[in-house]
Amino acid sequence: MGKETLPPQFQGAMDAVRIIDTAGTQWLAAVGKLEEARKNFADLQDRLRTIEEKIDGSLPKIAEAKLALQRAQEECATSRQLFDGALQDLMKCIDAVCTNGKKSPVRLESEPGKFLEAEHRLLAWLDALECSKSDADALMQKARLARIIASDVDAQSRRAESCNAAIQGSEKEHRSLLERRRELLALIQESNASLHTLAGKADNVGTKVRQTLQEPLEALYAFDASVSHSPYAQPIPPLTDAKNVADTEALERLQSQLHIRLRDAFRSEGVSLPSAFLENVRVHIRWMIRRDMPEVLDTELQSFEYAWTEEDFLRCLRQRNCIGMVAERSERVVGFMIYELHKSKLHILNFAVQPDSRRRGVGAQMITKLIGKLSSHRRTKITAAVRETNLDAQNFFKASGFRAEKVLPTYYEDSGEAAYAFTYRVPGTLQTDEEEAAVRKETDSAEW
């Protein structure tokens, strides 16, 4: 029914809910941005703490590397002194054993590394030197001592170079961490300013919402009292703090209650409510878990005359091919579905949505999720049995692309009621079970 044809009091009630929806959406958006900014700010602070810990950890590493370098340099200097002494002693010994004015044909290197490179030439000369065995043994012993000390000096020099490289790497990492900390501090300062701005905006919007809600709520209370003897049990909670998320959740619940209450009031008075009036809501669809059961049972009891018990749910879900999923909004379960996996199809066993969330796209989102599990080469259809008297469910399945293919007499044992067998098929697949049977028969005949 169009706006101009609604009775004045019903039109006024619908306008009041629209005002509340608009104001609530604005406030929820403002608070949502504020919460997102808070999370971003907290994330930046966490990152800064991590950087600070790394900076604090890098300083001891640098100090430790510098201490190791100092020790290596000291040990290297000591070993170098020992090498110089050993080299001079070796040279004196060589001069002493050389006779007839002969000089050593080997040039002794004063650098430990070069000494090691020329050592083989020295040893070859010593072997060829014509001198007494005791002099030769003394020369060889002094040469070996010089070689050992030279090796120590060379190893300590390499260790010092390694320590120096470690210091440079640690200092580079430390400078990089300091730069990242500087950038994060700038981002945190910017985020903090944005947070204060958004908090102010949320406060302003919250103030306007409180002012805006007063008049339409009074109009709705008056409307409710005029068409029903069950006025709203509780008014909207005081919106005293726009930064309190609990208030936004209370507002969302109130909006849902107003929608369902208005719809029921219109129906009770025989007045048609425009279908576009109830806006869809977004839900998070996930697997059902054990702690969902109280809310699932509540939805079940509010939806069906012959409701499943908790034991019915648990017995079903214990089967390997039985899956449960729920639709969640604002950490509240607003719908559920139980279905079975079969070789070529999915079969819906139980499916319900909370009364205050119906006709708002919750069921459609769950059906869409289920359809997404079909494929043209494996499971190609979804089936469901719907009570003959459940007209709302029949219309829902038809609107979702299902077809009523046959009647199942006395399908329900609890009431003896018949059921309609609804089926959704992947586009391009066979349309009926009879056609599938015919194709299987032809295939079997062809194989034989």
C-alpha positions as CSV (number, residue, x, y, z in Angstrom):
1,M,0.0,0.0,0.0
2,G,1.4,3.4,-1.0
3,K,2.1,6.2,1.5
4,E,-0.9,8.2,0.4
5,T,-3.4,5.3,1.1
6,L,-2.3,4.5,4.7
7,P,-4.5,5.6,7.5
8,P,-3.0,8.7,9.2
9,Q,-2.1,7.0,12.5
10,F,-0.4,4.1,10.6
11,Q,1.4,6.5,8.4
12,G,2.6,8.5,11.4
13,A,3.9,5.3,13.1
14,M,5.7,4.3,9.9
15,D,7.2,7.8,9.6
16,A,8.3,7.7,13.3
17,V,10.1,4.4,12.7
18,R,11.8,5.8,9.6
19,I,13.0,8.8,11.7
20,I,14.4,6.5,14.3
21,D,16.0,4.3,11.7
22,T,17.7,7.3,10.0
23,A,18.9,8.8,13.3
24,G,20.0,5.5,14.5
25,T,21.9,4.7,11.3
26,Q,23.7,8.0,11.5
27,W,24.7,7.4,15.1
28,L,25.7,3.8,14.6
29,A,27.9,4.9,11.6
30,A,29.5,7.6,13.7
31,V,30.2,5.2,16.6
32,G,31.4,2.5,14.1
33,K,34.0,5.0,12.7
34,L,35.0,5.8,16.3
35,E,35.4,2.1,17.2
36,E,37.4,1.5,14.0
37,A,39.7,4.5,14.9
38,R,40.1,3.1,18.4
39,K,41.2,-0.3,17.1
40,N,43.6,1.4,14.7
41,F,45.0,3.5,17.5
42,A,45.4,0.4,19.7
43,D,47.1,-1.4,16.9
44,L,49.6,1.4,16.4
45,Q,50.3,1.4,20.1
46,D,50.9,-2.3,20.1
47,R,53.3,-1.9,17.1
48,L,55.1,0.9,19.0
49,R,55.5,-1.3,22.1
50,T,56.9,-4.1,19.9
51,I,59.4,-1.6,18.3
52,E,60.4,-0.2,21.8
53,E,61.1,-3.8,22.9
54,K,63.2,-4.4,19.9
55,I,65.1,-1.1,20.5
56,D,65.7,-2.0,24.1
57,G,66.9,-5.4,23.0
58,S,69.2,-4.0,20.3
59,L,71.2,-1.8,22.7
60,P,72.6,-4.8,24.8
61,K,73.5,-6.6,21.5
62,I,75.5,-3.6,20.4
63,A,77.2,-3.3,23.8
64,E,78.0,-7.0,23.8
65,A,79.4,-6.9,20.3
66,K,81.6,-3.9,21.2
67,L,82.9,-5.7,24.3
68,A,83.7,-8.8,22.2
69,L,85.5,-6.5,19.7
70,Q,87.5,-5.0,22.5
71,R,88.5,-8.4,23.8
72,A,89.5,-9.6,20.4
73,Q,91.6,-6.5,19.7
74,E,93.4,-6.9,23.0
75,E,94.0,-10.6,22.5
76,C,95.2,-9.8,18.9
77,A,97.6,-7.1,20.2
78,T,99.0,-9.5,22.8
79,S,99.5,-12.2,20.3
80,R,101.1,-9.8,17.8
81,Q,103.7,-8.9,20.5
82,L,104.4,-12.5,21.0
83,F,104.7,-13.1,17.3
84,D,107.2,-10.2,16.9
85,G,109.3,-11.6,19.7
86,A,109.2,-15.1,18.2
87,L,110.1,-13.8,14.7
88,Q,113.1,-11.8,16.0
89,D,114.3,-14.9,18.0
90,L,114.0,-17.0,14.8
91,M,115.9,-14.5,12.8
92,K,118.7,-14.3,15.3
93,C,118.9,-18.1,15.4
94,I,119.1,-18.2,11.6
95,D,121.9,-15.7,11.5
96,A,123.8,-17.7,14.1
97,V,123.7,-21.0,12.2
98,C,124.6,-19.4,8.8
99,T,128.3,-19.9,8.1
100,N,130.9,-18.6,5.6
101,G,129.0,-15.3,5.3
102,K,125.9,-17.0,3.9
103,K,122.6,-15.2,4.5
104,S,119.1,-16.7,4.6
105,P,117.7,-16.9,1.1
106,V,114.3,-16.7,2.6
107,R,112.8,-13.3,3.4
108,L,110.9,-13.5,6.6
109,E,107.6,-11.6,6.6
110,S,106.8,-9.5,9.6
111,E,103.0,-9.7,9.0
112,P,101.5,-12.9,10.5
113,G,99.3,-13.6,7.5
114,K,102.2,-13.2,5.0
115,F,104.5,-15.2,7.3
116,L,102.1,-18.1,7.1
117,E,102.0,-17.8,3.3
118,A,105.8,-18.0,3.0
119,E,106.3,-20.5,5.8
120,H,106.7,-23.5,3.4
121,R,109.7,-21.7,1.7
122,L,111.3,-21.2,5.1
123,L,110.8,-24.8,6.1
124,A,112.3,-26.0,2.8
125,W,115.3,-23.8,3.3
126,L,115.8,-25.1,6.8
127,D,115.7,-28.7,5.6
128,A,118.4,-27.9,3.0
129,L,120.5,-25.9,5.4
130,E,123.9,-27.6,6.2
131,C,124.1,-27.3,9.9
132,S,124.2,-29.5,13.0
133,K,121.1,-31.5,13.8
134,S,120.7,-29.7,17.1
135,D,120.8,-26.3,15.4
136,A,118.4,-27.5,12.7
137,D,116.0,-28.8,15.4
138,A,116.2,-25.5,17.3
139,L,115.4,-23.6,14.1
140,M,112.5,-25.8,13.3
141,Q,111.1,-25.5,16.8
142,K,111.3,-21.7,16.7
143,A,109.7,-21.6,13.2
144,R,106.9,-23.8,14.4
145,L,106.3,-21.5,17.4
146,A,106.2,-18.5,15.2
147,R,103.7,-20.3,12.9
148,I,101.4,-21.2,15.8
149,I,101.5,-17.6,17.2
150,A,100.9,-16.2,13.6
151,S,97.9,-18.5,13.3
152,D,96.5,-17.2,16.6
153,V,97.0,-13.6,15.4
154,D,95.3,-14.3,12.1
155,A,92.3,-16.0,13.8
156,Q,91.9,-13.1,16.4
157,S,92.1,-10.6,13.5
158,R,89.2,-12.4,11.7
159,R,87.2,-12.5,15.0
160,A,87.7,-8.8,15.5
161,E,86.5,-8.1,11.9
162,S,83.5,-10.3,12.5
163,C,82.7,-8.4,15.8
164,N,83.1,-5.1,13.9
165,A,80.7,-6.3,11.2
166,A,78.2,-7.4,13.9
167,I,78.4,-3.9,15.5
168,Q,77.7,-2.2,12.2
169,G,74.8,-4.5,11.5
170,S,73.3,-4.0,15.0
171,E,73.8,-0.2,14.7
172,K,72.1,-0.2,11.3
173,E,69.2,-2.2,12.7
174,H,69.0,0.1,15.7
175,R,68.9,3.2,13.4
176,S,66.1,1.5,11.4
177,L,64.1,0.8,14.5
178,L,64.5,4.4,15.7
179,E,63.2,5.6,12.3
180,R,60.2,3.2,12.5
181,R,59.5,4.5,16.0
182,R,59.6,8.0,14.8
183,E,57.2,7.2,12.0
184,L,54.9,5.3,14.4
185,L,54.9,8.2,16.9
186,A,53.8,10.5,14.1
187,L,51.0,8.1,13.1
188,I,49.9,7.7,16.7
189,Q,49.8,11.5,17.1
190,E,47.7,11.8,13.9
191,S,45.5,8.8,14.9
192,N,44.9,10.3,18.4
193,A,43.8,13.6,16.9
194,S,41.5,11.8,14.5
195,L,40.2,9.8,17.5
196,H,39.3,13.0,19.4
197,T,37.6,14.4,16.4
198,L,35.5,11.3,15.8
199,A,34.7,11.1,19.5
200,G,33.4,14.7,19.3
201,K,31.4,13.9,16.2
202,A,29.9,10.8,17.9
203,D,29.0,12.8,20.9
204,N,27.3,15.5,18.7
205,V,25.4,12.8,16.7
206,G,24.4,11.0,20.0
207,T,23.1,14.3,21.4
208,K,21.0,14.9,18.2
209,V,19.8,11.3,18.3
210,R,18.6,11.7,21.8
211,Q,16.7,14.8,20.9
212,T,15.4,13.3,17.6
213,L,14.1,10.1,19.2
214,Q,12.0,11.7,21.8
215,E,9.1,12.8,19.6
216,P,8.8,9.7,17.4
217,L,9.1,7.4,20.4
218,E,6.2,9.2,22.1
219,A,4.2,8.9,18.8
220,L,5.0,5.2,18.6
221,Y,4.0,4.6,22.3
222,A,0.7,6.4,21.6
223,F,0.2,4.3,18.3
224,D,1.0,1.1,20.1
225,A,-1.5,1.9,22.9
226,S,-4.2,2.7,20.4
227,V,-3.9,-0.6,18.5
228,S,-2.8,-3.0,21.3
229,H,-3.1,-3.6,25.0
230,S,0.6,-4.5,25.1
231,P,2.6,-1.2,25.1
232,Y,6.4,-1.3,24.9
233,A,7.7,-2.8,28.2
234,Q,10.8,-0.6,28.2
235,P,11.7,2.7,26.5
236,I,15.0,3.1,24.8
237,P,17.9,3.1,27.4
238,P,19.3,6.5,28.1
239,L,21.9,7.4,25.5
240,T,24.1,9.2,27.9
241,D,27.5,8.2,26.4
242,A,27.9,8.2,22.6
243,K,31.2,6.2,23.1
244,N,29.5,3.3,24.8
245,V,29.1,0.5,22.4
246,A,26.5,-1.2,24.6
247,D,24.2,1.8,23.8
248,T,24.6,1.1,20.1
249,E,23.6,-2.5,20.6
250,A,20.6,-1.4,22.6
251,L,19.6,0.9,19.7
252,E,20.0,-1.9,17.2
253,R,17.8,-4.1,19.3
254,L,15.2,-1.4,19.6
255,Q,15.2,-0.8,15.8
256,S,14.6,-4.5,15.2
257,Q,11.8,-4.6,17.8
258,L,10.2,-1.5,16.4
259,H,10.2,-3.0,12.9
260,I,8.6,-6.3,14.0
261,R,6.2,-4.6,16.4
262,L,5.1,-2.2,13.7
263,R,4.6,-5.1,11.2
264,D,2.6,-7.1,13.7
265,A,0.5,-4.0,14.6
266,F,-0.3,-3.4,10.9
267,R,-1.2,-7.0,10.4
268,S,-3.4,-7.1,13.4
269,E,-5.4,-4.1,12.1
270,G,-5.5,-5.5,8.5
271,V,-3.3,-2.7,7.1
272,S,-0.6,-3.7,4.6
273,L,2.9,-2.6,5.5
274,P,5.1,-1.7,2.4
275,S,7.6,-4.6,1.9
276,A,10.4,-2.2,1.2
277,F,10.0,-0.6,4.6
278,L,11.9,-3.4,6.4
279,E,15.5,-3.0,5.3
280,N,17.8,-6.0,5.1
281,V,20.5,-6.5,7.7
282,R,24.0,-8.0,7.2
283,V,24.8,-11.1,9.2
284,H,27.9,-13.3,9.8
285,I,27.3,-16.9,8.9
286,R,29.4,-19.5,10.6
287,W,29.4,-23.1,11.8
288,M,27.1,-23.9,14.7
289,I,28.9,-24.6,18.0
290,R,27.8,-26.0,21.3
291,R,27.4,-22.7,23.1
292,D,24.9,-21.5,20.4
293,M,22.3,-24.1,21.6
294,P,20.4,-21.8,24.0
295,E,19.8,-19.2,21.3
296,V,19.1,-21.8,18.7
297,L,16.5,-23.4,21.0
298,D,14.9,-20.0,21.7
299,T,14.6,-19.4,17.9
300,E,13.2,-22.9,17.4
301,L,10.5,-22.4,20.2
302,Q,9.5,-19.0,18.8
303,S,9.2,-20.4,15.3
304,F,7.4,-23.8,15.4
305,E,4.4,-25.3,17.1
306,Y,6.1,-28.8,17.0
307,A,9.6,-27.6,18.0
308,W,12.8,-29.7,18.2
309,T,14.2,-30.4,21.6
310,E,17.9,-30.0,22.5
311,E,18.3,-33.8,22.3
312,D,16.8,-33.7,18.7
313,F,19.4,-31.2,17.7
314,L,22.3,-33.1,19.4
315,R,21.2,-36.4,18.0
316,C,21.1,-34.9,14.5
317,L,24.4,-33.1,14.7
318,R,26.2,-36.2,16.0
319,Q,25.7,-37.7,12.5
320,R,28.7,-37.3,10.2
321,N,26.7,-36.0,7.3
322,C,24.7,-33.5,9.4
323,I,25.9,-29.8,9.4
324,G,24.7,-26.8,11.5
325,M,25.2,-23.2,10.8
326,V,24.0,-20.0,12.4
327,A,23.5,-16.4,11.3
328,E,25.0,-13.9,13.8
329,R,24.5,-10.2,14.2
330,S,26.0,-8.0,17.0
331,E,27.2,-11.2,18.7
332,R,23.6,-12.6,18.8
333,V,22.4,-15.6,16.9
334,V,19.4,-14.5,14.8
335,G,18.9,-17.6,12.6
336,F,20.1,-21.2,12.1
337,M,20.0,-24.0,9.6
338,I,20.5,-27.7,9.9
339,Y,21.2,-29.6,6.7
340,E,22.4,-33.1,5.5
341,L,25.1,-33.9,3.0
342,H,24.1,-36.5,0.4
343,K,26.0,-37.7,-2.6
344,S,24.2,-35.5,-5.1
345,K,22.3,-33.0,-3.0
346,L,21.9,-31.0,0.2
347,H,18.8,-31.5,2.3
348,I,17.5,-28.9,4.7
349,L,16.2,-30.5,7.9
350,N,15.5,-27.4,10.1
351,F,15.7,-23.7,9.3
352,A,14.4,-20.7,11.3
353,V,15.0,-17.0,11.9
354,Q,14.3,-15.0,15.1
355,P,10.9,-13.2,14.7
356,D,12.4,-9.8,15.1
357,S,14.9,-10.4,12.2
358,R,12.5,-11.9,9.7
359,R,11.9,-10.3,6.3
360,R,15.2,-8.5,6.6
361,G,17.4,-10.8,4.4
362,V,18.7,-13.1,7.1
363,G,17.2,-16.3,5.6
364,A,18.1,-15.2,2.1
365,Q,21.8,-14.8,3.1
366,M,21.8,-18.3,4.6
367,I,20.2,-19.8,1.5
368,T,22.8,-18.0,-0.6
369,K,25.5,-19.5,1.5
370,L,24.1,-23.0,1.0
371,I,23.6,-22.5,-2.7
372,G,27.3,-21.6,-2.9
373,K,28.2,-25.2,-1.8
374,L,26.5,-26.7,-5.0
375,S,28.4,-27.5,-8.2
376,S,27.3,-28.8,-11.6
377,H,29.4,-32.0,-11.4
378,R,28.7,-33.1,-7.8
379,R,25.9,-31.9,-5.6
380,T,23.5,-30.2,-7.9
381,K,20.4,-29.5,-5.8
382,I,19.0,-28.5,-2.4
383,T,15.8,-30.1,-1.1
384,A,13.5,-29.2,1.7
385,A,10.1,-30.4,3.1
386,V,7.7,-27.6,4.1
387,R,4.5,-28.0,6.1
388,E,1.4,-27.6,4.0
389,T,0.2,-24.9,6.4
390,N,3.4,-22.9,6.5
391,L,2.6,-20.4,3.8
392,D,5.4,-18.0,4.9
393,A,8.1,-20.7,4.4
394,Q,6.5,-21.7,1.1
395,N,6.6,-18.2,-0.2
396,F,10.2,-17.7,1.0
397,F,11.5,-20.8,-0.8
398,K,9.7,-19.8,-4.0
399,A,11.3,-16.4,-3.8
400,S,14.7,-18.0,-3.3
401,G,14.4,-20.0,-6.5
402,F,13.0,-23.3,-5.2
403,R,10.2,-25.2,-6.9
404,A,7.5,-27.3,-5.2
405,E,7.8,-30.5,-7.1
406,K,5.4,-32.9,-5.3
407,V,3.2,-33.4,-2.2
408,L,4.3,-35.8,0.6
409,P,1.1,-37.1,2.3
410,T,1.2,-37.5,6.1
411,Y,4.9,-36.5,6.1
412,Y,5.0,-35.2,9.7
413,E,4.5,-37.8,12.4
414,D,3.7,-35.2,15.1
415,S,0.6,-33.9,13.3
416,G,0.0,-36.2,10.3
417,E,0.3,-33.1,8.2
418,A,1.4,-33.2,4.5
419,A,4.5,-31.5,3.2
420,Y,5.5,-29.9,-0.1
421,A,8.9,-31.1,-1.4
422,F,10.8,-28.0,-2.5
423,T,13.9,-28.3,-4.7
424,Y,16.5,-25.8,-5.9
425,R,18.7,-27.0,-8.8
426,V,21.9,-25.7,-10.2
427,P,21.0,-24.0,-13.6
428,G,21.6,-26.3,-16.5
429,T,21.1,-29.6,-14.5
430,L,18.1,-32.0,-14.8
431,Q,14.8,-30.6,-13.7
432,T,13.1,-33.6,-12.1
433,D,13.9,-36.9,-10.3
434,E,12.0,-38.7,-13.0
435,E,14.3,-37.3,-15.7
436,E,17.3,-38.3,-13.7
437,A,15.9,-41.9,-13.3
438,A,15.3,-42.0,-17.1
439,V,18.8,-40.9,-17.8
440,R,20.3,-43.5,-15.4
441,K,18.2,-46.2,-17.1
442,E,19.4,-45.2,-20.5
443,T,23.0,-45.1,-19.3
444,D,22.7,-48.5,-17.7
445,S,21.3,-50.0,-20.9
446,A,24.0,-48.5,-23.0
447,E,26.7,-49.9,-20.7
448,W,25.2,-53.4,-21.0
